[in-house]
């Protein structure tokens, strides 16, 4: 499991920003750690073409990031440091098989 604050520019992620199942991949365009804290939104290149939409760069909410690819393996992102009351919906994790 990877902490959200450990994400870095260039990481490949899986997220639910488009509200689709299956989830969509993206590439992190900026580090979530800026200044003294962790950002609530993240600039990502969203690969919407995977589900028949357009590819675009835009901000997504931090709690929509589900997994990150590290050394060829997909690792779940721990979002507890963001807000203990906000986490990735369990039904989306089960649908993705995480």
LINBELUR-V762556 format. One record per backbone hydrogen bond with DSSP energy under -0.5 kcal/mol. NH is the residue of the N-H (numbers start at 0). CO is the residue of the C=O. E is the energy in kcal/mol with one decimal. If there is no record, write none. Layout:
nh,co,e
NH,CO,E
NH,CO,E
This chain:
nh,co,e
1,75,-2.6
3,77,-1.6
5,2,-1.5
6,3,-1.7
9,27,-3.2
10,7,-2.0
12,25,-2.8
13,66,-2.2
14,23,-2.7
15,63,-1.6
18,15,-1.8
23,14,-2.2
25,12,-1.9
26,44,-1.6
27,10,-2.6
28,42,-3.0
29,42,-0.8
33,31,-0.8
33,36,-1.6
36,33,-1.4
38,31,-2.9
41,59,-2.5
43,41,-0.6
43,57,-2.9
44,26,-2.8
45,43,-0.9
45,55,-3.0
46,24,-2.3
47,45,-1.4
47,53,-0.5
49,46,-1.5
50,47,-2.0
51,48,-0.8
52,47,-2.6
55,45,-1.9
57,43,-2.5
59,41,-2.3
61,39,-2.8
63,60,-1.8
64,61,-1.4
65,13,-2.9
65,63,-0.5
66,13,-1.4
67,74,-2.7
68,11,-2.7
69,67,-0.6
69,72,-2.9
72,69,-1.9
74,67,-3.2
74,72,-0.6
76,65,-2.5
77,1,-3.4
77,75,-0.5
78,76,-0.6
81,78,-1.5
82,78,-1.1
85,82,-1.7
86,84,-0.5
91,88,-1.0
92,88,-1.5
93,89,-2.4
94,90,-1.7
95,91,-1.8
96,92,-1.3
97,92,-2.0
